[in-house]
Every structure is written in structure tokens, then in C-alpha cells.
Amino acid sequence: MIFCKKMYTFHIGKIKKSGIINSFIFKLHPFLKREIFPGFYLFFGYNEKNKFLTMEKILLIEDDMGIAHPLSLYIENADYRVIHCNHGDRAIALFQAEKPDLIILDINLPGKNGFELCREIRSLAETPIIVLSARNSEEDKLTLFKDGADDYIPKPFSSPELIARISAVIKRSKKTSKPKNEQIINNFGTISINHDTFQVFVHGEEVSLTKTEFSILDYLIQNSQKTITRKSIMKDVMGYDNYIYDRTIDTHIKNIRKKLEDNIIINTVRGIGYTVKIPTNS
């Protein structure tokens, strides 16, 4: 450690002038800079420190270290900060202390399971949740989406796909959290949508939708004059450039149908997507 410190101190002037500080040194893995070289920011200035502190923070709740460790490294290499929790009973306290921008949640955990945590986190905040689990039943997905999960990725999974989904979910969350100066309420038959508060009302009574369900419903209504493909929903609503695992959309649609009942008719066009009909207000 002393050798490293002296070496960095001696060469700092040359490193800054040569531009290596922005190309090679700062390519060190965030874990190395944070844990192995605690004096890193002292020697190399505050630009990288500011970058680290402003990185979006992800809380990874996963008890399997064989998954959690390499996944943390991969996510950090994509310029996110990762806080890891390996026990369900410690997750809520860590969530409240760290206030992450996104949560990656496993279902089978010691202590509180993923279902319990999803409900509890959603009761506390609107922080987006991506479920990452080997459990892949339709019932589990319906329950998790109903409880407030924003996305569901089955194990085994593609790491590049996960990064793409993390980016898309965070962007979508920021978009739906953007404050507006005035309330915009649109009426569609018996359905009223408040685009300021992201609330949906049927016959004046509020229907509880997750942010993802709200965004999908709004998109369906705005495009009700045509057949809506799953691909367009994945791209325009979910923010995924690549068409991946469209069953997630189907699960969200099922929840929307169940919550809005016959106030909106969403028909499945096999192999393509959906058509939407809004009954007239009677």
C-alpha cells in the first residue's frame, strides 16, 4: 500500500498532463478505487470522486454469492454504484439508509422473501424494482407485478440484457416522476387519467396501478385506433431497444384487465399484440 501511494504521488503530475488519468487510471474497477485504494481520490483530485458520488445507486438483494459477486462487478463496470444485501431481514433498513435509485430483488431469500419485500418497499416508496429469480411461474409474476414490481427477469439471464433493462427502468421511472406545473386530466369513457399525479380513476374512484401499468395503459389508450404490437410497447413504453421476453408485457396486461374490468376491452391479437376498445360512458 505504501509503495502504491508513493508511486501514485510521484507520477501524479505526469499522469494529469498525459491524460492517462482520464483513460487508464480511471478505468480501474470502482471496487478497487473504493476499497483497495482508499486514498485514490486524494491523489487524483475530485472529478472522479464527484462522478462516483453522482452514479445511480442500485440495491442488489441476493443471497447467492455465486451470483451476487460477479453481478455486482458487472453492474459497477456499467457505471452504477452497487450496495449488496444478502438477507431479507436486513433489506428494508438498508433500503431506507441508502435510498437507492433501483432495486434488484431475488425471491428466495433467508428471512423475508421477495414477495414480502416487494410489498413493503412499494408501501414506502416508488423506487423501481426488477425481480431476478429462478421462479418463473405465471402466478408468481402476476403477484409480483400486482405488488409493484416494474420488471421480471428469469434466471439464467443475460448480463447485457440486465444492464439494458436497468437503464430503461431508471429512465422510465424518472420520466413518470417528473413534476409538472399543472394537472392534466384526460377522460376516456368511464376512465379518467391524471398525468400529473399518475392516477387512474374509474367512475371517479381511484384504481391503484403501478407506474409501469400506468404507462402501458396510457400508451394503449393513446393508440387505441390501431393494433398495438408487443414490440412497440417494449420499445416506446418499457424503453427496450431490443425485443426481449415479451411475456412480461402479457403479465402487465392481465393485471390491467383485472383492475379495470369491463371499463376497457383489451383484446389479444395472436402473435402480434393487442387492440383496445373503450366503451362509451353510459
Summary of the structure (lengths in Angstrom):
residues: 282
radius of gyration: 22.3
end to end distance: 76.1
largest distance: 79.9
contacts: 828
relative contact order: 0.08
helix: 51%
strand: 18%
